[in-house]
Amino acid sequence: MHKYLITDISFDFTDDNFELPPTMQLELYNKFNNNVFTADDDDDLVESITEKAGFCINSINYRQLPEYIK
């Protein structure tokens, strides 16, 4: 398992007939941005965040943290 620090993330908040209100968009952005997540690899990271957020990711920037950081 690896640790990843999310440095920037963008979600797809639109649907055919619905768009998440801006205040809720900001809440989700703040929940995931600048936070550390554990995942097996890059694909697992994206899958995990997508599942937790309930929205697909448009773009994501992250840093893999050294193994010794808890």
C-alpha positions as CSV (number, residue, x, y, z in Angstrom):
1,M,0.0,0.0,0.0
2,H,1.2,3.5,-0.8
3,K,0.2,6.9,0.6
4,Y,-0.8,9.7,-1.7
5,L,-1.2,13.4,-0.9
6,I,-3.9,14.9,-3.1
7,T,-2.6,18.4,-4.3
8,D,-5.5,19.2,-6.6
9,I,-8.6,17.5,-7.7
10,S,-11.5,18.2,-10.0
11,F,-14.8,16.3,-10.1
12,D,-17.5,16.0,-12.8
13,F,-20.4,17.4,-10.9
14,T,-22.8,17.5,-13.9
15,D,-25.3,14.9,-15.0
16,D,-27.9,15.0,-17.8
17,N,-30.5,16.9,-15.6
18,F,-28.6,17.8,-12.5
19,E,-25.6,19.8,-11.3
20,L,-24.3,19.7,-7.7
21,P,-24.8,23.2,-6.0
22,P,-21.5,25.2,-5.8
23,T,-21.4,25.1,-1.9
24,M,-21.6,21.3,-2.0
25,Q,-18.9,21.2,-4.8
26,L,-16.6,23.2,-2.5
27,E,-17.3,20.9,0.4
28,L,-16.3,17.8,-1.6
29,Y,-13.2,19.6,-3.0
30,N,-12.1,20.5,0.5
31,K,-12.7,17.0,1.8
32,F,-10.3,15.4,-0.7
33,N,-7.8,18.2,-1.5
34,N,-4.7,18.3,0.6
35,N,-5.5,15.0,2.3
36,V,-3.6,11.7,2.4
37,F,-5.1,8.5,1.0
38,T,-3.8,5.0,1.0
39,A,-4.1,2.9,-2.1
40,D,-2.4,0.0,-3.9
41,D,-1.5,2.1,-7.0
42,D,-2.6,5.1,-9.0
43,D,-5.7,3.4,-10.5
44,D,-6.8,2.2,-7.1
45,L,-6.4,5.8,-5.7
46,V,-8.7,7.1,-8.4
47,E,-11.2,4.3,-8.0
48,S,-11.3,4.8,-4.2
49,I,-11.8,8.5,-4.3
50,T,-14.5,8.2,-7.0
51,E,-16.3,5.7,-4.9
52,K,-16.1,7.8,-1.7
53,A,-17.1,11.0,-3.5
54,G,-19.8,9.6,-5.6
55,F,-18.6,11.6,-8.6
56,C,-16.1,10.8,-11.4
57,I,-12.8,12.6,-11.3
58,N,-12.0,15.0,-14.2
59,S,-8.4,15.5,-13.1
60,I,-6.2,14.8,-10.2
61,N,-2.7,15.8,-9.1
62,Y,-1.0,14.0,-6.2
63,R,2.4,13.1,-4.7
64,Q,3.3,9.7,-3.6
65,L,4.6,10.0,-0.1
66,P,7.7,8.1,1.1
67,E,7.1,4.8,2.8
68,Y,8.3,5.9,6.2
69,I,5.6,8.6,6.6
70,K,2.7,7.3,8.7
